[in-house]
């Protein structure tokens, strides 16, 4: 028979799946529009000469990107010290994004960098989901409230990334480690209103989806 935490996790998983579906509908439309703009830009760039007078374009940019990736430093293995540093960066990035959004509400370009930083740090937190031995430290650092505060974020990419992370945290199956650690994290998520926040976010996304159809 399932434990109480497993039943909660299964219910949360259903809500998360529906939220993610709505997120993807809106995000997909935005991505299609972006791809169209990028294609137009690429068509223009392909004919532009490089500094050596030869043709440039997508191939050269892809080569440069590959070189950057190859030269990138290896990702640090996550431990308690690295987690504390990650959480510190995360909370500061959220605060900066809020500040920039308030100060430049009519100038998105001026708060874009801060949103990219928040998004990147949420992505890094997927390493926590793969490190259950750090769940209790994750709870102790009180990072759950700021994480959940991003669910209704105006930037859908950030919202989607948080939903993905929560799905990993609350996956009801496949746990081969101490149940107490997982229960502690799940209790922290539920205590900080994860479920009503998800439901509210789902309602918001459905409203936006309906408006987009009109």
DRENKE-810611 format. One line per 5 residues: number of its first residue (from 0); their letters; for each residue x, z negated, y of C-alpha. Coordinates in steps of 0.001 Angstrom, whole numbers. Example, Ala and Ser with C-alpha at 12.3 -4.5 7.8 and 13.67 -1.06 7.14 Angstrom:
2
0 = as = 12300:-7800:-4500  13670:-7140:-1060 .
END
This chain:
214
0 = xxxxx = 0:0:0  1147:734:3508  2378:-2023:5800  698:-2537:9167  3666:-897:10894 .
5 = xxxxx = 3379:2148:8632  -300:2577:9492  499:2304:13209  3311:4815:12818  1031:7303:11064 .
10 = xxxxx = -1584:7032:13821  1105:7412:16470  2488:10437:14638  -912:12171:14787  -1191:11489:18536 .
15 = xxxxx = 2367:12669:19123  1712:15897:17233  -1310:16669:19408  555:15797:22602  3434:18027:21572 .
20 = xxxxx = 1056:20885:20792  -408:20701:24306  3057:20337:25802  4198:23472:23992  1232:25512:25207 .
25 = xxxxx = 2076:24776:28828  5818:24966:28320  5509:28240:26417  3731:29910:29289  6352:28716:31741 .
30 = xxxxx = 9146:29865:29403  7597:33327:29034  7525:33684:32796  11141:32494:33026  12279:34949:30339 .
35 = xxxxx = 10685:37784:32258  12507:36758:35441  15789:36369:33544  15404:39834:32015  15007:41345:35451 .
40 = xxxxx = 18091:39454:36630  20093:40585:33586  19137:44194:34157  20527:43926:37679  23663:42048:36625 .
45 = xxxxx = 24619:44454:33838  25575:47100:36371  27554:44806:38633  31345:45163:38485  33612:42252:37654 .
50 = xxxxx = 36673:41266:39661  38839:43665:37625  36556:46568:38489  35067:46893:35029  31454:46502:34093 .
55 = xxxxx = 30180:42948:33722  26871:41563:32568  25459:39648:29641  28336:40171:27202  30875:38711:29567 .
60 = xxxxx = 28667:35745:30422  28059:35065:26734  31794:35196:26058  32446:32707:28827  29734:30411:27520 .
65 = xxxxx = 31181:30579:24015  34598:29672:25374  33151:26694:27230  31417:25494:24079  34591:25870:22035 .
70 = xxxxx = 36580:23887:24580  33970:21141:24923  35002:17671:23818  33633:16382:20561  30564:14160:20895 .
75 = xxxxx = 31439:10478:20729  30140:8591:17744  27348:6264:18842  28056:2550:18622  26794:-510:20512 .
80 = xxxxx = 29231:-20:23402  28404:3672:23749  24699:2834:23582  25018:352:26453  26786:3001:28520 .
85 = xxxxx = 24130:5584:27642  21313:3211:28636  23049:2409:31933  23391:6120:32747  19794:6712:31692 .
90 = xxxxx = 18211:4053:33915  20333:5122:36889  19384:8776:36340  15675:7915:36303  16019:5898:39511 .
95 = xxxxx = 17887:8746:41196  15285:11287:40092  12472:9149:41499  14381:8770:44771  15105:12506:45057 .
100 = xxxxx = 11528:13452:44228  10191:11133:46922  12724:12283:49514  12473:16019:48797  8949:16355:47416 .
105 = xxxxx = 8557:19800:48991  12023:21038:48020  12296:21140:44180  15792:22635:44295  17066:19369:45723 .
110 = xxxxx = 15864:17228:42822  16446:19735:40009  19924:18426:39158  18612:14879:38793  15915:16093:36390 .
115 = xxxxx = 18411:18008:34303  20452:14819:34036  17435:12813:32847  16544:15527:30326  20101:15651:28966 .
120 = xxxxx = 20240:11873:28547  16932:11805:26669  18426:14420:24351  21456:12196:23799  19143:9387:22723 .
125 = xxxxx = 18226:11342:19610  21493:9903:18299  19837:6476:18445  17048:7657:16147  19754:8631:13680 .
130 = xxxxx = 21440:5209:14024  18863:2647:12856  21494:-77:12892  21247:143:16706  17454:-211:16939 .
135 = xxxxx = 17555:-3933:17670  20217:-3417:20355  18109:-602:21781  15190:-3028:22083  17389:-5793:23523 .
140 = xxxxx = 18610:-3471:26275  14993:-3036:27423  15220:739:27564  11768:1321:26067  9788:829:29339 .
145 = xxxxx = 11821:3381:31349  11715:5780:28405  7922:5589:28164  7628:5963:31944  8785:9565:31462 .
150 = xxxxx = 5789:10560:29325  3663:11558:32344  6620:13127:34150  5746:16184:36233  8513:18124:34485 .
155 = xxxxx = 6999:19166:31159  10425:19733:29592  11205:16029:30044  7819:15018:28632  8337:17224:25564 .
160 = xxxxx = 11782:15758:24948  10406:12200:25098  7638:13128:22648  10235:14567:20259  12274:11371:20483 .
165 = xxxxx = 9246:9153:19884  8323:11205:16824  11756:10481:15382  11499:6778:16208  8045:6424:14639 .
170 = xxxxx = 8386:8711:11619  6418:6821:8919  8433:8172:5987  12013:8559:4928  13402:5198:5998 .
175 = xxxxx = 16220:4036:3791  17268:1080:5909  16158:-2382:6975  12412:-2297:7643  12754:-5175:10118 .
180 = xxxxx = 14847:-3064:12497  12307:-272:12471  9423:-2756:12897  11159:-4361:15888  11425:-997:17641 .
185 = xxxxx = 7871:4:16769  6552:-3316:18057  8448:-2832:21319  6988:653:21738  3436:-514:21062 .
190 = xxxxx = 3812:-3616:23256  4854:-1383:26151  1667:678:25864  3062:3720:24086  -314:4618:22566 .
195 = xxxxx = -2420:4494:25781  359:6322:27630  335:9048:24979  -3442:9339:25126  -3392:9504:28934 .
200 = xxxxx = -662:12124:28802  -2645:14126:26268  -5689:14065:28577  -3491:15192:31481  -2044:18072:29486 .
205 = xxxxx = -5484:19180:28310  -6712:19212:31913  -3722:21300:32968  -4303:23641:30038  -7955:24104:31018 .
210 = xxxx = -6996:24741:34655  -4445:27295:33492  -7152:29175:31562  -9362:29461:34629 .
END
